[in-house]
Each structure stands twice: as C-alpha cells, then as structure tokens.
Amino acid sequence: MFQHEVVGYCVNMLGDKTHGDEVAQNVFLAAYTAMGRFRGDASVRTWLFAIARRQCWKAMKQAKRQESFQPPEPVQMQTSPEHDLLELEEEALWQRRQDRLSHGLQRLKKRERDVLMMYYFTRMTYAEMATKLWMGVTL
C-alpha cells in the first residue's frame, strides 16, 4: 500500500537506489514481524515511516562504521535511437536536478533531512511528523 512512498523515502535518505531498495525491503520485513505489537496510537502510515526512518539511520550508521558509504555515483543515461534530442535534454536536466537534490539532502543533519523527507516525499501532516520525531513510536 505504501511501497512506492517507502522506497522513495529510503532511496532519498540514503542517496543510492540499490541501497535504498534493500533498506525498504528491511522496513517491510520489520513491519511484518512487529505487526502484532502495533498499538494503533498512530496511523499505519506513520508507524511504517517511523520504521523506515530507523532502518535508514541504522543503514547509515553501519555504512559509516564500515567506511564504505560513498556519495551516489551519477547515473549514466541509456540512450536509444528512438529518443529525440528534446527528450534527451529533458532527461539530462531531470537527472541533474535529482543529483543536486540527493547531494543536498545528504549534506543536511539527520533530523533536518527527516523533516524534509516526511513533508515532501511522504506527505505527512505536521501532527504525524511530530509524533514520529519527538514522541517516538515503539516497535
């Protein structure tokens, strides 16, 4: 139900599509195993994104410990004969914007990045954001 939003959140938090996809899978696995402990104090969406936030933080901490986390490499565009020049220019512009956004998000502090991600990418209300950031969600 929230698959695309959770994957997008994880990818943008981590700045890497492959790593984000893997962490998103861990989010759904963690949610499945903790489902019996869900108290219903918050919406399922809020609970799920709290798990996503924690899984992303865990992945970032682990990457720092291993010193293997690198800024995302620019994605090489695959061109094909059917693309016309305008489409290629639009794709290149979109990719540059995505790269700048991803790099900018990675430079923010965790809490600042979380707030932006929750507001713009998951469309959370301010109340849901406050619940996740300041009151915490128990798994």
C-alpha positions as CSV (number, residue, x, y, z in Angstrom):
1,M,0.0,0.0,0.0
2,F,2.8,2.4,0.8
3,Q,5.5,0.6,-1.1
4,H,6.4,3.4,-3.6
5,E,6.5,6.0,-0.8
6,V,8.7,3.9,1.5
7,V,11.1,3.0,-1.3
8,G,11.3,6.7,-2.4
9,Y,11.9,7.8,1.2
10,C,14.7,5.2,1.7
11,V,16.3,5.9,-1.7
12,N,16.4,9.7,-1.0
13,M,17.5,9.3,2.6
14,L,20.4,7.1,1.6
15,G,21.2,8.7,-1.8
16,D,21.6,5.4,-3.5
17,K,18.8,3.5,-5.3
18,T,20.2,0.0,-4.7
19,H,20.9,0.6,-1.1
20,G,17.5,2.3,-0.6
21,D,15.7,-0.6,-2.2
22,E,17.4,-3.0,0.2
23,V,16.6,-1.0,3.2
24,A,13.0,-0.6,2.1
25,Q,12.7,-4.4,2.0
26,N,14.1,-4.5,5.6
27,V,11.4,-1.9,6.5
28,F,8.6,-4.2,5.3
29,L,10.2,-7.2,7.0
30,A,10.5,-5.3,10.3
31,A,6.9,-4.1,10.0
32,Y,5.7,-7.6,9.3
33,T,7.5,-9.1,12.3
34,A,6.3,-6.2,14.6
35,M,2.7,-6.2,13.3
36,G,1.4,-7.8,16.5
37,R,2.9,-5.1,18.6
38,F,1.3,-2.2,16.6
39,R,-0.9,-0.5,19.2
40,G,-2.8,1.8,16.8
41,D,-1.7,5.0,18.6
42,A,-0.7,6.4,15.2
43,S,-1.7,5.7,11.7
44,V,-0.2,2.6,10.0
45,R,1.5,5.0,7.6
46,T,3.1,7.0,10.5
47,W,4.2,3.7,12.1
48,L,5.6,2.4,8.9
49,F,7.6,5.6,8.2
50,A,9.0,5.5,11.7
51,I,10.3,2.0,11.0
52,A,11.7,3.4,7.6
53,R,13.4,6.3,9.4
54,R,15.0,3.9,11.9
55,Q,16.1,1.5,9.3
56,C,17.7,4.3,7.2
57,W,19.5,5.6,10.3
58,K,20.7,2.1,11.1
59,A,22.0,1.6,7.5
60,M,23.8,5.0,7.6
61,K,25.4,4.2,10.9
62,Q,26.5,0.8,9.6
63,A,27.9,2.3,6.4
64,K,29.9,4.9,8.4
65,R,31.3,2.2,10.6
66,Q,32.4,0.2,7.6
67,E,33.6,3.4,5.9
68,S,32.0,2.0,2.7
69,F,29.3,4.6,2.2
70,Q,30.1,6.8,-0.8
71,P,28.1,9.6,-2.3
72,P,25.9,8.3,-5.1
73,E,27.6,7.9,-8.5
74,P,25.9,9.9,-11.3
75,V,23.6,7.6,-13.2
76,Q,24.7,7.1,-16.8
77,M,21.8,7.6,-19.1
78,Q,21.0,4.9,-21.6
79,T,20.2,6.4,-24.9
80,S,18.4,4.8,-27.8
81,P,17.7,5.8,-31.4
82,E,14.0,6.4,-30.7
83,H,14.8,9.3,-28.3
84,D,14.8,12.6,-29.9
85,L,17.1,15.4,-28.8
86,L,14.4,17.2,-26.8
87,E,13.6,14.1,-24.7
88,L,17.3,13.5,-24.1
89,E,17.8,17.1,-22.9
90,E,14.8,16.9,-20.6
91,E,16.1,13.6,-19.1
92,A,19.5,15.1,-18.6
93,L,18.0,18.2,-16.9
94,W,15.8,15.9,-14.7
95,Q,18.8,13.8,-13.8
96,R,21.0,16.8,-12.9
97,R,18.2,18.1,-10.6
98,Q,17.8,14.7,-9.0
99,D,21.6,14.5,-8.4
100,R,21.7,18.0,-6.8
101,L,18.7,17.2,-4.6
102,S,20.2,13.9,-3.5
103,H,23.6,15.5,-2.7
104,G,21.9,18.4,-0.9
105,L,19.8,16.1,1.2
106,Q,23.0,14.1,2.2
107,R,24.6,17.3,3.5
108,L,21.8,18.0,5.9
109,K,21.7,16.9,9.5
110,K,19.6,13.7,10.1
111,R,16.7,15.5,11.7
112,E,16.6,18.2,9.1
113,R,16.6,15.6,6.3
114,D,13.9,13.6,8.1
115,V,11.6,16.6,8.3
116,L,12.0,17.4,4.6
117,M,11.6,13.8,3.5
118,M,8.5,13.4,5.6
119,Y,6.9,16.6,4.4
120,Y,7.7,16.5,0.7
121,F,8.1,12.8,-0.1
122,T,5.6,11.1,2.2
123,R,3.1,14.0,2.5
124,M,2.8,13.6,6.3
125,T,0.8,16.1,8.3
126,Y,2.6,18.2,10.9
127,A,1.0,16.1,13.6
128,E,2.3,12.9,12.1
129,M,5.7,14.4,11.8
130,A,5.7,15.5,15.4
131,T,4.6,12.1,16.5
132,K,7.5,10.4,14.7
133,L,10.2,12.9,15.5
134,W,9.5,14.0,19.1
135,M,7.3,11.4,20.7
136,G,8.7,8.4,19.1
137,V,7.0,5.2,18.0
138,T,7.6,2.0,20.0
139,L,8.1,-1.2,18.0
